[in-house]
Amino acid sequence: MGKGSYVANGVFRVLALISASIVAGIIGHFLYLLGDAGGSANAKIVFTVSLAGISIFFSLVLLPPFRCVFWAAPLDLAIFIMWMTSFGLLENLSGGHPCNAYWRYNYWGYYWGGYYSTFPQSVASNSIVNSAGCSPWRTALAFIFLGGSCWLVNACIVRLAFLTSHPLAFVDANPRHQGLIALVSGKEEAKTESVPQNRSSV
């Protein structure tokens, strides 16, 4: 593997680590407030914070520049898919309107702003909760998407690095290409045999 592959892998591992840490921090703080109020956690929120913890762990494991990290393409792709699933689930909660959705002011913003200690959740409205929790929610969505994209880029880097160092790997795996390999090998052998004969004739 070239040095460029190791550098690119390290850069995107760090970006994935930072993104997952930010998401874990934001949602972890929300879960703290939710627990303080005695509320029930949404399953999609729990899934996302669990995924953030998994991403932090594997980002740290795969960060050192060892050759074995280039075999982690399936893991990179799986974590990318899970991040995109999380993004879709959370985006669906706000319905494309993160600061005006009912879920935002009746659940996320209600607990984020600490309104649970002032009035019951049943009377929460957009005018009362105002913009509480809007910026953190948007930030979490942005870094969920960014972090997931980093895992996809790492999967592509791993795959390209493998194909660069093993250019005939995909040919060896396909029986239809065995004749091509034999033909190329035969030409190489004939070329090497013809060199000493030409020299002796001269």
N, C-alpha and C positions, 0 to 999 in steps of 0.2 A: 504494500500500500504506500502511496506517495505521501510526502509531508503535507501537501495541500489537503488531502482527505482527512488526516488527523487534525489539522487546524480547524477545518470547517466543521468536523464532527464535534470538536470541543466547544466551538463558538455556539452552535445550536443547542448543545447539551446545557450550556450555561443559561441560554435564553429560555429553554424549557424549564429549567430549575427555577429561575427568577419568576416566570409566569405562574408556575404552580404554587410557589411560595406566596405570591400576592393573592391568588385566588383563595388559598387556604387561610391566609390572614383575614381577609374580608369576611368570608363565610364563617370562619371560626369565631370571629367577634360577634356575628349575628346569632350564632348558635348559643354563645354565652349569654347574650341578652334574652334570647328565647327561653333558655333554662332558668334565668333569673325571674322571668315572668311566669314560669310554669306552663309555657305553651308547648304545643306538639310540633315536632320538626317535620317539614315536608320531605317526602321520600326523595324527590329530585335534588333537594339541597344536600341531603345526606349522601347521595350517590356522588355528587360533585366534590364534596370535601373529602370523601374517601378516595376518589380518583386523584385528587391533588396530592394526598399523602403517598399514594402508589407512585405517582410521577416523580415526586421529590426523591423517593428511595431509589428508583431505577436511574434517574438522572445522575445521582451521586455514584451509583455502581458503574455506570457506563461512561463516566466522565474521564477517568484516566486513559491515556493514549496507549492502550494495549490492543494487540491484534485481534483478540477475541471479541471486542466490541463490534467488529464489522460482521459478525454473525447474528446480530440482534435485529436485523431488518423485520422479521415477522413480529417481534415484540413492539418495535417502533410503529408498525402499521396498525397493530391492535390497539395501542394506546391512542393513536391518532383517531381511530374510529370511535373509541369511547369518549374522547374529548368533543368530537363533533356531535355525538349523541347527546352529551351533556349540554352543549351549546343550544342544540335544537329544543331540548326539553325546557330549559330555562327561558329561552326566547319565547317559547309558546306560552309560558306563564304570563308574560307581560303583553302578549299579543302584538308585538311590534311597537308598543308604546310604553317604554320602560318607566316613564315618569308620570303617566296619566292612567295607567291600568288599575283596575279595581284591586288586583292582587298586590300591587305595589303599596297603595295607601292603606289597605285593610290588613296586610300581613307584614311585608318586608319593612315598609316605612313606619308602620305603627310600632313595631318592636325596635327598629333601629333608632328612632327618635325618642324612645323611652316613654311613649304616650300611654303605655300599659299601666303606668303608675298614676295616671291622671284621670282617665276615663275609660269605660269599657270598650271592647273592640267593636261591639255592635253599632256604636255611633260614630265610628271612624269614617271620615270622608276626605276627599282630596283637598278641600278648603281648610280642614283642620290640621291634617298631617302635613300639608303643604309639600315641599320638595325633600322631606327627610328621607335619606337613604337612596336618593336618585343617583347621585354621582358614584357612590360605592357600587351600586348595582350595575351601572354602565361600565365601570372600571372592571368589575368581575367578568362581565360578558366579553369585554375586549380582550382581556388576558386569557380567557378560556379559549377563544378563537386563535389568538397568537400562539399560545403554548401548544395547542393541537397542531397548528401548522408547522411548528418546529419539529415535532415528531415525524411528520410526513417528510419534511426536508431531510431529516436524518436517515429515514428509510431509503430515500432516493440516493443519498450520498453513499450509503453502504452498498446498495445495488450497483451503482456506477463504479465504485472502487473495486468490487468483486469482478465485474466484467472487464475492467481495465487490466487487472492482474491475471485474469484467466480468460483471454479473448476467445478461446475455442471451447469454453465450458458448455455453452448452449448448443454447440455443434455436436459434442460428444454425447450429449443426452438424447439426441434425436437420431433414431436408426436410419432415417432417410439420408443423413449426411455422412454415413460411414463410407460410402463410395467416394465422396469428395475428399475425405481425410486420406483414404488409401491412394487416391490419385495424386494428391499433393505430396504425400510421403514418397511415392514412387518417383516423382520428378526430382525431388531433393536427392534421393539416392543415386539416380542416374547422373545428376549433375556432378556429384562428388566423385563418382567413378570415372567420369570422362576427363576430369582435370589431369590425373597422372598419365593417362594414355596420350593425351595431346602433348604433354611435356616430353614423353619418351620418343614420340615420333619426330619432334623437332631436334 
